[in-house]
Amino acid sequence: MPGPPFLSSQCLNPGCDATNPMLIVLARLCAFAGLVCLLACRSLQPLAPPAIEFTTLPAAAEGDGNVFVNIAGRVTGARAGQQIVVFSRAGMWWVQPLADKPFTRVQPDFSWKNTIHPGSAYAALLVDPGYIPPSTARLLPQTGGAIRAVAVAEGPALPRTPAKKLRFGGYEWEVRQTPGIPAEARTVYDPANAWVDENGFLHLRIAGSPGGWTSADLSLARSLGYGSYRFVVRDVSDLEPSAALSISIRDDAGIYREMNIQISRWGQSGDKNAQYIVQPYFVPANMVRFLAPAGTLTWSLSWQPGRASFQTVRGSGAGGKGEMIAAHTFTSGVPSPETEAVRLTFFVFYGQHNPMRRGAEVIFEKFEYLP
């Protein structure tokens, strides 16, 4: 009787009896042991850690709460119940798309996608069920605990829209490129609304027509810190009630790290048209309102540790020696320098009264900074 086929190739030595029951049992035991050993060795090999990749990335842009852009990616090594948390950086990291909707589902094919607000960098976290992400963070959460993987896209990895830059007052300014969403109560920006003329004067305008206004926004390209900031602005007394000019020192890395000179009646035709603010504005002691008269005015802010001194004088003379219009010093809530920048914004206030009827323009003759 011939032996089993799987033994025939093993019995090559003289005297080997392929029909010996004991040999058959031993051969089968050896084969089974080899299979167990192979499977055990494979199970001891470490599994690759989870990983995230981006398949769709928005361009790097200034943060804008009115704009949504697409982002997408894939994960490897994800387990049931795990989700993606996306962050966008605008000064600090902001969870996306909204603080009350921080999770992005991982699809059965391990892909994920969502719409988020633009920023200078983007990050995606693979997290376990039960993880509660922060709404904002100075530093991006790292791998560990309930966070299984982190991927970051910034710098050269992101497509970029060439920035429009202007030279004014001896400094470089970056003009806002992100347009915003043309909807009620939302500001729409157009980089064509900011330019410098042959005299070196900066022009900001509100252009368009009722229901379709566009505004201007630009920021100093670097932080200057403590010191004296001085702006010479031509007549703003005849601006429509819903036109608003904001001169800000603003730090997006923190909430209420902002100081403002604002010129607007906020839709109220009989109201005063100017104010100094240390944010938050809703604290009564943080805002002083007054009437800015006709003619060229010099607006200044002296920023020192724990102290912000504002003043407005007539004319454009050096040293602020014109007739005093208003002055106030704040000593509470004054921020310290970190990543702040000067920001100039000329926009439409969409209130219930006195909507914009015609375009408007303001002219900055001078900007000076003294440390």
Secondary structure, 3 states (H helix, E strand, C coil): CCCCHHHHCCCCCCCCCCCCHHHHHHHHHHHHHHHHHHHHHHHHCCCCCCEEEEEECCCECCCCCCCCEEEEEEEECCCCCCEEEEEEECCCEEEECECCECCECCCCCCEEEEEECCCCEEEEEEECCCCCCCCEECCCCCCECCEEEEEEEEHHHCCECCCEEEEECCEEEEECCCCCCCCCCCCCECHHHEEECCCCCEEEEEECCCCCCEEEEEEECCCCCCEEEEEEECCCCCCCCCEEEEEEEECCCCCCCEEEEEECCCCCCCCCCEEEEECCCCCHHHEEEECCCCCCEEEEEEEECCEEEEEEEECCCHHHCCCEEEEEEECCCCCCCCCCEEEEEEEECCCCCCCCCCCEEEEEEEEEEEC
